[in-house]
């Protein structure tokens, strides 16, 4: 998307959470993108980047093949903030010295601020930070001074005010650094001189104008699932080109209980949009017959989605474009090793509408939300008048329940999980936790366990309950739901779903686990 706002660029040195830095900057109403660590300075200048942030990463600056930026970056005159590995790079590349620390720092650490100007303007003399490092800058480059220290690290924050180059050994982007957002604001507002003009309203105006320019008089098909992402895309495209848009809902058979019916009723009654409902469940089940590998499931579902869209589109005449609700985290997590923002980043999983698409796709893809995070999409949807019942919906994966069924996906197993999911969601809502957690759902496991019901031995299925708290899906903590609520969910599942005799609760966070099980 063309950008008329001040731009901050995060250069990714292999941190899966470079995205988190970008989110924090967006919270300051400054547009931010994550680019590869070796992006040329000429490109940064041509894009008029007002500031650069060097992310953390798993490498040591002395490792063979350690990722390095363009050699001209630190001479470019663009304000720079290095975080963790980024700070160590600044120290080493400008003539300082980096060594393994005698004491490694991990977790909550108190930072004593030695210079309360610029980066630390307006903060207390001592703040809590989140550290995660073994190496430290032990000798400062010429022109730099210590801005902050901890009990173990002499140079925990450094800076050259004249060149506007700064480094912090801690992570200001995480919530465990309570004043982290203020530090980021100081960098983008005070050091870089950015203006907070990037808002939901400005994005909607720019995206609408760009869609009009791209589509002209051409017709466009929107892959609609009924979730907030695809619905917001539909609303945005409809605002831009009106009747040129046709929304198609493909029921692959892996939706929640009665969801296909609810989506059809919603879009035919509340939206004045061309809407088509296609029941393709039989062909999807056939495609997944005997398949147990999660990546294979995602690929087959993604491929089949496109094939159905292509076949149905032919019946509607010439529709060269397909709109999807792809988000920024989808793109990053689906990046193949050696591609994406960093050659050091690893693919987490293939999102069905990113890496799961066939290479010979017949459509030209339109993905107007692919630079947005989920919370930004919700705000955009509200701006565009999307109903609250959709805005507040928890994320639901494109492959649906197929990736919440571990092992082979069959109509019988889907029906079991639909009943379980309905109980989980209804009880979470009744207890007032639906909007407090990021996602809450059931997972059908490929194991059976021994139980006893009515004095008789049983050997039935096991289901796992998953509930997490998050703001962006890049990181997540398992939700500490009340025992009484978990007990009620478990009791209902076992009593109302005869195929289940055991319920377990997933207490793993992301990382090291992912939110979905597949």
Secondary structure, 3 states (H helix, E strand, C coil): CCCCCCEEEEEECCCCCHHHHHHHHHHCCCEEEEEECCCCHHHHHHCCEEEEEECCCCCCCCCCCCCCCCCCHHHCCCEEEEECHHHHHHHHHCCCEEEEEEEEEEEEEEEEECCCCHHHCCCCCEEEEEEEEEEEEEECCCCCEEEEECCCCCCCEEEECCCCEEEECCCCCCCCCCCHHHHHHHHHHHHCCCCCCCCHHHHHHHHHHHHHHHHCCCCEEEEECCCHHHHHHHHHHHHHHHHHEEEEEEECCCCCCCHHHHHHHHHHHCCCCEEEEEECHHHHHHHCCCCCCHHHHHHHHHHHHHHHHHHHHHHCCCCCEEECCCCHHHHHHHCCCCCCCCCCCCCCCCCCCCCCCCCCCCCEEECCCCCCCHHHHHHHHHHCCCCHHHHCCCCCCCCHHHHCECCCCCHHHHHHHHHHHHHHHHHHHHCCCCCCCCEEEEEEEEEEEEEEECCEEEEEEEEEEEEEECCCCCCEEECCCCHHHHHHHHHHHHHHCCCEEEEEECCCCECCCCCCCC
